[in-house]
Amino acid sequence: MMTFRQLLLKNSLGNFHKYSSYFLSCTFTVFIFYLFSAFIFHPNVKLGENFHGIVTVLLMGCLVVIVFFTVIFVWYSNSTFMKSRKKEFGLLKLIGLENKQIARLIFFEFSMISILAIVIGILFGMLMTKLFFMGINVILKPIIPLTFAVPIDALVLTVGVFLLLFELITLLGLREIQKSETIHLIKAAKKPKEPPVYSRFLVAIALMLLMAGYALAAISNLVLLFFAIIPILVFVIIGTYLLFMQVTTAVLSKLQQRSTLYWKKTNMTTISNLIYKLKDNARILSIVSILSAVVTSSMGLLLWFSDSSSTTIRGPQDLLIVQQGLEDEPVYTENEIRSYEQTYEMDVHAVDETVILPSTVLLDQREHTMWIMSVSDYNQRAERMESVQPLTVAEDDAVFIAPFVQGEGDVYRPPTYDDDEMLIPLAKGEKLVKVIDSLYEVAIIRGKPLGEKYLLVVSDDHFQEWKKDSPQEKALVLHEYYFGDLTHGKEFYAALQEKPEATDVMYEGFMTYLDVHTANQLLLFIGLFIALLFFLANGSLIYFKLFTELEDDRQMFLILRKVGMSDQEIRRVLTIQLAILFFLPVLVGTIHTLFAFNSARAALFASTVWQTGSFAIVLYFLFQLIYFLLARTVYTKKVLRS
């Protein structure tokens, strides 16, 4: 007679193909959770000392997201798995096992899988910890680099959280089995499925909800989006569910009515199968669609923000030293700046010297500082900046430049000069020029104490003439430096500030960029792991659902094989069926993502989000393709197995 231990072992091994996707997803979740926990509890991580507090807060928030997501994923997987084994549990009851014994069997099965997932996830996490910390050291550049460590707190937290989580969800899943009668369990898998029907009213509602969500996303600016984000999410989520529940059924029903298509080759089998599978799996396919949209849109936006910050936040010069008077010496000469290159690995790419004639301009009944610059100097500066366009200025013309970054929004725009002519106060009288254009550009380092300087770009001839008439001690000379690597930029700038007289004449354009760049890298680093987690879960949900229906598909295709369907035809039917189940949610999620990118473009002035977003979508599709090919190979072999 088989003992309970033998029954447990045989059941676990017999159902391993069903457990495999669930096990791998749980293992990966544990692995990610442990890595982040190991960072948070590392001995060298101290708030405000080695790392900025926001870094730890981000990673702790990531842990919360992982736990929340794991609860949903494990609960759904457990529920689906329990339903697929009702017949098995009914037979066990029939041969004499009591509810308590079946509960013990299920509990120990899931406990074995859960404990194995926790152990392997943590062990794999330990193996990858050093590589993970090396990445953190490269990105965040801590004062005290992180070395390999196995924090006990991280181990205890990971084991405690996931053991409690897995066991609690397993216990909740046992309730339905214990309440069910034996005959209901045995016949659960044999209940005939009702023919899928659709409601024209619900089809119309689905399309209207999706169009309403898309329309709101398309017309919303930053302010409107703040109020519209909840309605958009509600419309799109409900619309997506009804899309798979009603619209797909309606489309496939129409295809069934087209005899020329329906009766051609294996189309009858393919369409008949799909009409049941899409409706049965509407909930899971809608979840996968939403998660796909979340992954691709968030990664696209993160890539865009990381890419755009380098041009909108850095500079336009990395270092600016203002020299008062043409005959004076700057606080640091070019040779002195270059002497720091080797010490701080600061590669000086270029150095410019620009003479400025200070003046004033009246805007909105207030007097503002205005610097006059020659068009040659301005265009030389424009060549070094991707966002600044060169100018053409004739003899008596001028172009007025107000400092402004396009991504800041209209509310931050400073006033511009609206008249056609300008009377410029100089040291020796006033000069009249024709203002041919008034632009928004940032061509000089902004911020206090330098402030936001208005520029007036004039012809070279006029500038040289006015320069001769101006006192040399009144003119300014801007010494502008452009660097390559800024890894040690903060230490370099701190060393320059050791001269007390440098404080009022030296300005940097890279400190904010370094902070934002570090945050971007960290967000991308975290986002990559979360995206991988969501992607693996997406594929696992579909894979797991397929394998719970494996026996039904095997029996159906066994009958079709007996009536003459070849293995090649079965493979073609399965390939089309699996491709639609894997890629239809990705297609729907991609459409959601495109409207999200359109909202970001309008609300955040993200003009290049289409490029980064397209990269994220293509990358996600490629990963999904690999997952599909692996799942198709395994699933087809199991279906065709005699």
C-alpha positions in Angstrom: 0.0 0.0 0.0 1.3 3.5 -0.9 2.3 5.6 2.1 1.5 9.2 2.4 5.1 10.2 1.8 5.2 8.1 -1.4 1.9 9.7 -2.6 3.3 13.2 -1.8 6.4 12.5 -3.8 4.6 10.9 -6.7 2.1 13.8 -6.9 4.8 16.4 -6.8 6.9 14.8 -9.5 3.8 14.0 -11.7 2.7 17.6 -11.6 6.2 19.1 -12.0 5.5 20.3 -15.5 2.5 22.3 -14.2 4.5 23.6 -11.2 7.6 24.6 -13.3 6.4 28.0 -14.5 5.0 28.8 -11.1 8.2 27.7 -9.4 10.5 29.7 -11.7 8.4 32.9 -11.3 8.4 32.5 -7.5 12.2 31.8 -7.5 12.9 34.9 -9.6 10.7 37.1 -7.3 12.6 35.8 -4.3 15.9 36.5 -6.0 15.0 40.1 -6.8 13.6 40.7 -3.3 16.8 39.3 -1.7 19.1 41.5 -3.9 17.3 44.7 -2.9 17.1 43.6 0.8 20.8 42.8 0.8 21.5 46.4 -0.4 19.2 48.0 2.1 20.7 46.0 5.0 24.4 46.2 3.8 26.7 47.4 6.6 28.0 50.2 4.4 24.6 51.6 3.6 23.7 54.5 6.0 21.1 57.2 5.4 22.6 60.5 4.6 26.2 59.3 4.9 27.2 56.7 2.2 24.0 57.0 0.1 21.4 59.6 -0.2 18.2 58.6 1.7 16.1 58.7 -1.5 18.1 55.7 -2.8 17.0 53.5 0.1 13.5 54.8 0.0 13.3 53.9 -3.7 14.5 50.3 -3.1 12.2 49.9 -0.1 9.3 51.0 -2.3 10.5 48.5 -4.9 10.3 45.7 -2.2 6.7 46.8 -1.5 5.8 46.6 -5.2 7.4 43.1 -5.4 5.4 41.8 -2.4 2.1 43.3 -3.7 2.7 41.8 -7.1 3.7 38.5 -5.7 0.5 38.3 -3.7 -1.6 38.8 -6.8 0.4 36.4 -8.9 0.7 33.6 -6.4 -3.0 33.8 -5.4 -4.1 33.6 -9.1 -1.7 30.8 -9.9 -2.7 28.9 -6.8 -6.4 29.3 -7.6 -6.0 28.2 -11.2 -3.9 25.2 -10.2 -6.4 24.1 -7.6 -9.3 24.2 -10.1 -7.3 22.2 -12.7 -6.8 19.4 -10.1 -10.4 19.1 -8.9 -10.8 15.7 -10.6 -7.6 14.4 -9.0 -8.8 15.5 -5.5 -12.2 13.9 -6.1 -10.6 10.6 -7.0 -8.5 10.8 -3.9 -11.6 11.3 -1.8 -13.3 8.4 -3.7 -10.5 5.9 -2.7 -10.9 6.9 0.9 -8.7 9.9 1.7 -10.3 12.4 4.1 -10.4 16.1 3.6 -7.7 16.6 6.2 -5.4 14.1 4.4 -6.0 15.9 1.0 -5.4 19.2 2.7 -2.1 17.9 4.1 -1.1 16.6 0.7 -1.8 19.9 -1.0 -0.2 21.9 1.8 3.0 19.8 1.8 3.2 19.9 -2.1 3.0 23.7 -2.2 5.2 24.0 0.9 7.9 21.9 -0.8 7.7 24.1 -4.0 7.6 27.3 -1.9 10.6 26.3 0.3 12.6 25.2 -2.8 11.8 28.5 -4.5 12.9 30.5 -1.5 16.1 28.5 -1.0 17.1 28.6 -4.7 16.1 32.2 -5.0 18.3 33.2 -2.1 21.2 31.0 -3.2 21.1 32.5 -6.7 20.8 36.0 -5.1 23.9 35.3 -3.0 25.8 34.3 -6.2 24.7 37.5 -8.0 25.1 39.8 -5.0 28.7 40.8 -5.8 27.8 41.6 -9.4 24.7 43.6 -8.2 26.9 45.6 -5.8 29.4 46.2 -8.5 26.6 47.7 -10.6 25.5 49.9 -7.6 29.1 51.1 -7.1 29.4 52.1 -10.8 26.0 53.9 -10.8 25.9 55.6 -7.4 29.7 55.9 -6.7 29.4 55.6 -2.9 32.0 57.1 -0.6 32.6 53.6 0.8 32.1 51.0 -2.0 29.9 48.0 -1.3 31.7 44.7 -0.9 30.3 41.2 -0.9 28.2 40.6 2.2 25.3 38.3 3.3 23.3 40.5 5.7 21.4 38.3 8.2 18.5 40.8 8.3 18.1 40.4 4.5 18.0 36.6 4.9 15.5 36.7 7.7 13.2 39.3 6.0 13.2 37.3 2.7 12.5 33.9 4.2 9.9 35.4 6.6 8.0 37.4 4.0 7.8 34.7 1.4 7.3 31.8 3.7 4.4 33.6 5.3 3.0 34.7 1.9 3.2 31.3 0.2 1.8 29.4 3.1 -1.1 31.8 3.7 -2.2 31.8 0.1 -1.9 27.9 0.1 -4.2 27.7 3.1 -6.7 30.0 1.5 -6.7 27.8 -1.6 -7.6 24.7 0.4 -10.9 26.1 1.5 -12.7 25.5 -1.8 -11.5 21.9 -2.1 -12.6 21.1 1.4 -16.1 22.5 0.8 -16.6 20.6 -2.4 -18.4 17.3 -2.6 -16.7 14.3 -4.2 -19.0 14.0 -7.2 -18.6 17.7 -8.0 -14.8 17.4 -7.9 -14.8 14.4 -10.2 -17.2 15.9 -12.7 -15.6 19.4 -12.5 -13.4 18.8 -15.6 -16.3 17.0 -17.5 -18.8 19.8 -17.3 -19.7 20.7 -20.9 -18.7 24.3 -21.8 -21.5 26.5 -22.9 -21.1 27.9 -26.4 -19.6 31.4 -26.2 -22.0 34.1 -26.9 -21.6 37.9 -27.1 -23.7 40.9 -26.5 -23.7 43.7 -29.0 -24.4 46.1 -26.2 -21.3 45.0 -24.3 -19.2 45.1 -27.5 -20.3 48.7 -28.0 -19.5 49.5 -24.4 -16.0 47.9 -24.7 -15.2 50.0 -27.8 -16.7 53.2 -26.3 -14.7 52.8 -23.0 -11.5 52.3 -24.9 -12.1 55.2 -27.2 -13.1 57.4 -24.3 -9.8 56.4 -22.5 -7.7 57.0 -25.6 -9.5 60.4 -26.3 -8.8 61.6 -22.7 -5.2 60.5 -23.0 -4.8 62.3 -26.4 -6.3 65.7 -25.3 -4.9 65.9 -21.8 -2.1 68.3 -20.9 -0.1 68.1 -17.7 -2.9 69.7 -15.6 -5.8 67.8 -17.1 -3.9 64.6 -17.0 -3.6 64.9 -13.2 -7.4 64.8 -12.9 -8.0 62.4 -15.9 -5.5 59.7 -15.0 -8.0 57.7 -12.8 -10.9 57.8 -15.4 -8.4 56.8 -18.1 -7.2 53.8 -16.1 -10.8 52.7 -15.2 -12.0 53.1 -18.9 -9.0 51.2 -20.3 -9.0 48.4 -17.8 -12.7 47.7 -18.0 -12.6 48.2 -21.8 -9.7 45.7 -22.1 -11.5 43.1 -20.2 -14.6 43.4 -22.3 -12.5 43.4 -25.4 -11.3 39.9 -24.7 -14.6 38.8 -23.2 -17.0 40.2 -25.9 -15.2 41.7 -28.9 -13.0 38.7 -29.6 -16.0 36.4 -29.4 -17.9 38.7 -31.8 -15.1 38.7 -34.3 -14.5 34.9 -34.2 -18.3 34.3 -34.4 -18.3 36.4 -37.6 -15.4 34.4 -39.0 -17.4 31.2 -38.3 -20.1 32.5 -40.5 -17.8 33.0 -43.5 -17.9 29.5 -44.9 -15.1 30.1 -47.4 -12.7 30.9 -44.6 -14.1 28.7 -41.8 -14.1 25.4 -43.8 -10.6 26.0 -45.3 -8.0 23.5 -44.1 -7.6 23.6 -40.3 -9.4 26.9 -39.8 -12.5 25.3 -38.3 -10.4 23.7 -35.5 -8.4 26.8 -35.0 -11.3 29.2 -34.8 -13.5 26.9 -32.7 -10.7 26.4 -30.2 -9.9 30.1 -30.0 -13.4 31.2 -29.5 -13.5 29.1 -26.3 -10.0 29.9 -25.1 -10.1 33.6 -25.6 -13.4 33.9 -23.6 -12.2 31.4 -20.9 -9.0 33.3 -20.5 -10.4 36.9 -20.9 -9.4 37.8 -17.3 -5.8 36.6 -17.6 -5.4 38.1 -21.1 -6.6 41.5 -20.0 -4.2 41.4 -17.0 -1.3 40.5 -19.3 -2.3 43.3 -21.7 -2.4 45.9 -18.8 0.9 44.6 -17.4 2.5 44.7 -20.9 1.4 48.4 -21.3 2.8 49.2 -17.8 6.2 47.6 -18.6 6.7 49.1 -22.1 5.4 52.6 -21.2 7.3 52.9 -18.0 10.6 51.6 -19.6 10.0 54.0 -22.6 9.5 57.0 -20.3 12.5 56.1 -18.1 14.7 55.8 -21.2 13.4 59.1 -22.5 14.0 60.9 -19.2 17.5 59.5 -18.9 18.3 60.5 -22.5 16.7 64.0 -22.3 18.2 65.0 -19.0 21.7 65.0 -20.4 20.8 67.8 -22.8 18.2 69.8 -20.8 19.8 69.7 -17.4 23.5 69.7 -18.1 25.3 72.8 -19.1 25.1 74.5 -21.5 28.7 74.9 -20.2 30.2 72.6 -17.6 32.2 75.4 -16.0 32.0 79.1 -16.4 34.6 81.6 -14.9 33.7 85.3 -15.2 36.6 87.7 -15.6 35.8 91.4 -14.8 37.7 93.6 -17.2 39.7 92.8 -20.3 43.1 93.3 -18.7 42.5 91.3 -15.5 43.4 87.7 -14.9 40.6 85.1 -14.2 40.6 83.4 -10.8 41.7 80.2 -12.6 43.7 80.1 -15.8 43.3 77.4 -18.5 46.6 75.8 -17.4 45.4 75.7 -13.8 42.2 74.0 -14.8 44.0 71.5 -17.0 46.3 70.7 -14.1 43.3 69.0 -12.4 42.6 66.7 -15.4 44.7 63.8 -14.3 43.8 64.0 -10.6 40.1 64.0 -11.2 40.0 62.3 -14.6 38.4 65.5 -16.1 39.0 65.5 -19.8 38.8 69.1 -21.1 37.1 68.8 -24.5 37.0 72.5 -25.3 37.7 76.0 -23.9 36.0 79.2 -25.2 36.7 82.8 -24.3 33.8 85.2 -25.0 33.8 88.9 -24.5 30.5 90.3 -23.1 29.3 93.9 -23.0 27.0 94.4 -20.0 23.8 96.4 -20.5 20.2 96.6 -19.4 16.8 96.1 -20.9 13.3 97.2 -19.8 10.8 94.3 -19.7 7.3 94.5 -18.1 8.3 97.9 -16.6 11.3 96.3 -14.9 15.0 96.7 -15.6 16.8 93.5 -16.3 20.5 92.7 -16.8 21.3 92.1 -20.5 24.6 90.8 -22.0 25.6 91.7 -25.5 27.3 89.1 -27.5 28.6 88.9 -31.1 26.9 86.5 -33.5 30.2 84.6 -34.1 30.6 83.9 -30.4 27.0 82.8 -30.1 27.2 80.5 -33.1 30.5 79.0 -31.8 28.6 78.2 -28.6 25.7 76.7 -30.6 28.0 74.3 -32.4 28.7 72.7 -29.0 25.1 72.3 -28.0 22.6 70.0 -29.7 19.6 72.1 -28.7 20.8 75.6 -29.7 20.4 76.7 -33.3 23.0 79.1 -35.0 21.8 82.6 -36.0 22.3 84.9 -39.0 22.4 88.6 -38.0 22.8 91.4 -40.5 24.6 94.8 -40.0 22.0 96.8 -38.0 19.9 93.8 -36.7 19.9 92.0 -33.4 18.2 88.9 -31.9 16.9 89.0 -28.4 17.4 85.7 -26.4 15.4 85.0 -23.2 16.6 82.0 -21.1 14.2 79.2 -21.3 14.1 75.4 -21.6 11.3 74.1 -23.8 10.4 71.3 -21.3 9.6 73.8 -18.5 6.2 74.7 -19.8 4.6 78.1 -20.6 4.1 79.1 -17.0 7.9 79.5 -16.5 8.5 81.5 -19.6 10.3 84.8 -18.8 9.2 88.0 -20.6 10.4 88.6 -24.2 11.1 91.8 -26.1 8.0 92.6 -28.2 9.1 95.9 -30.0 10.7 96.1 -33.4 13.5 98.4 -32.2 15.6 98.6 -29.1 17.6 101.5 -27.7 20.6 100.0 -25.9 22.3 101.9 -23.1 26.1 101.7 -23.3 29.0 103.4 -21.6 29.2 106.1 -24.4 25.6 106.8 -25.3 22.8 104.8 -26.6 22.6 102.6 -29.7 19.6 101.8 -31.8 19.1 98.3 -33.4 16.4 96.5 -35.2 15.2 93.4 -33.2 14.4 90.9 -36.0 13.5 88.1 -33.6 12.9 87.3 -29.9 13.8 83.7 -29.0 13.8 81.4 -26.0 17.2 79.6 -25.5 19.6 78.8 -22.8 23.1 79.6 -23.9 24.6 80.6 -20.5 24.7 78.7 -17.2 21.6 79.5 -15.3 20.7 79.8 -11.6 21.8 81.8 -8.6 24.0 83.7 -8.0 24.6 84.3 -11.7 20.9 84.5 -12.4 19.1 84.2 -15.7 20.9 86.5 -18.2 19.1 87.9 -21.2 21.3 88.0 -24.3 21.3 90.4 -27.3 23.1 88.9 -30.3 24.4 91.5 -32.7 26.6 91.6 -35.8 30.3 91.2 -35.5 31.0 94.6 -36.9 28.6 96.4 -34.4 30.1 94.4 -31.5 33.7 95.3 -32.3 32.7 98.9 -32.8 30.8 99.0 -29.4 33.7 97.1 -27.7 36.2 99.9 -28.7 33.9 102.5 -27.2 33.4 100.7 -23.9 35.8 101.0 -20.9 37.9 97.8 -20.7 37.2 97.5 -16.9 33.4 97.3 -17.6 33.6 94.5 -20.1 33.4 90.8 -19.0 35.3 87.8 -20.3 33.6 84.4 -20.0 36.0 81.5 -19.7 33.9 78.5 -20.7 34.9 74.8 -20.2 33.4 71.7 -21.6 34.4 68.4 -20.0 34.1 64.8 -21.1 33.9 62.3 -18.2 32.3 63.8 -15.0 32.7 60.8 -12.8 34.7 62.9 -10.2 33.0 66.2 -11.1 31.8 66.9 -7.5 35.3 66.4 -6.0 36.8 68.5 -8.8 34.4 71.4 -8.2 35.0 71.2 -4.4 38.7 71.5 -5.0 38.2 74.6 -7.1 36.1 76.3 -4.4 39.0 76.2 -2.0 40.0 79.6 -3.3 37.6 82.0 -1.4 37.7 84.5 -4.3 36.3 81.8 -6.7 32.9 81.7 -5.1 31.5 84.8 -6.7 32.9 84.4 -10.2 32.8 80.6 -10.8 29.7 78.7 -11.9 29.1 75.0 -12.6 26.6 73.4 -15.0 26.9 69.8 -14.1 26.1 69.2 -10.4 22.3 69.0 -10.9 23.0 66.8 -14.0 25.1 64.4 -11.9 22.4 64.1 -9.3 19.6 63.5 -11.9 21.8 61.2 -13.9 22.5 59.1 -10.8 18.8 58.9 -10.0 18.1 58.0 -13.7 20.6 55.2 -13.6 19.2 53.9 -10.4 15.6 54.1 -11.7 16.7 52.3 -14.9 18.5 49.7 -12.8 15.5 49.1 -10.6 13.1 49.4 -13.6 15.0 46.7 -15.5 14.5 44.2 -12.6 10.8 45.1 -12.2 10.2 44.9 -15.9 11.9 41.5 -16.0 9.7 40.4 -13.1 6.5 41.6 -14.8 7.5 40.1 -18.1 8.3 36.7 -16.5 5.0 36.9 -14.7 3.1 37.8 -17.9 4.5 34.8 -19.8 4.1 32.5 -16.7 0.4 33.4 -16.4 -0.3 32.4 -20.0 2.1 29.3 -19.8 0.6 28.2 -16.5 -3.0 28.6 -17.7 -2.1 26.6 -20.9 -0.7 23.7 -18.9 -3.8 23.5 -16.7 -5.7 22.8 -19.9 -3.1 20.5 -21.4 -4.9 17.3 -20.8 -8.1 18.6 -22.4 -6.1 19.7 -25.5 -4.3 16.3 -25.6 -7.6 14.4 -25.6 -9.2 16.6 -28.2 -6.2 16.4 -30.6 -6.0 12.6 -30.0 -9.6 12.3 -31.3 -8.7 14.6 -34.3 -5.7 12.5 -35.0 -7.8 9.4 -35.2 -10.2 11.0 -37.7 -7.3 11.9 -40.0 -5.6 15.1 -38.8 -1.8 14.9 -39.3 0.8 15.9 -36.7 1.9 18.7 -39.0 -1.7 20.1 -39.1 -1.9 19.8 -35.3 1.3 21.7 -34.9 0.0 24.4 -37.2 -3.2 24.7 -35.2 -1.3 24.9 -31.9 1.2 27.4 -33.3 -1.6 29.8 -34.4 -3.5 29.3 -31.2 -0.5 29.9 -28.9 0.7 32.9 -31.0 -2.7 34.6 -30.6 -2.7 33.9 -26.9 0.8 35.2 -26.5 0.8 38.2 -28.8 -2.7 39.5 -28.9 -2.3 40.9 -25.3 1.0 42.4 -26.4 -0.6 44.0 -29.3 -3.4 45.4 -27.2 -0.9 46.6 -24.6 1.2 48.2 -27.3 -1.8 50.3 -28.4 -2.4 51.3 -24.8 1.3 52.3 -24.6 1.2 54.4 -27.8 -1.5 56.5 -26.3 0.4 56.8 -23.0 3.4 58.0 -25.0 1.2 60.6 -26.8 0.0 61.9 -23.4 3.7 62.1 -22.2 4.7 64.0 -25.4 1.9 66.6 -24.8 2.1 66.8 -21.0 5.9 66.5 -20.5 7.1 68.0 -23.8 8.7 64.6 -24.5 9.3 65.0 -28.2 11.7 62.1 -28.4 9.6 59.6 -26.3 8.6 57.9 -29.6 12.2 56.8 -30.2 12.8 55.4 -26.7 9.3 54.0 -26.5 9.7 52.1 -29.8 12.9 50.6 -28.5 11.2 49.4 -25.3 8.2 47.9 -27.3 10.5 46.1 -29.8 12.7 44.7 -26.9 9.6 43.5 -25.0 8.3 41.9 -28.2 11.6 40.1 -28.8 11.5 38.7 -25.2 7.9 37.6 -25.7 8.9 35.9 -29.0 11.6 33.9 -27.2 9.2 32.9 -24.5 6.6 31.9 -27.1 9.0 29.7 -29.1 10.1 27.9 -25.9 6.5 27.4 -24.7 5.3 26.2 -28.2 8.1 23.6 -28.4 7.3 22.2 -24.9 3.6 22.4 -25.2 3.4 20.8 -28.7 5.6 17.9 -27.6 3.3 17.2 -24.6 0.1 17.5 -26.7 1.4 15.1 -29.3 2.8 12.6 -26.8 0.8 9.4 -27.1 
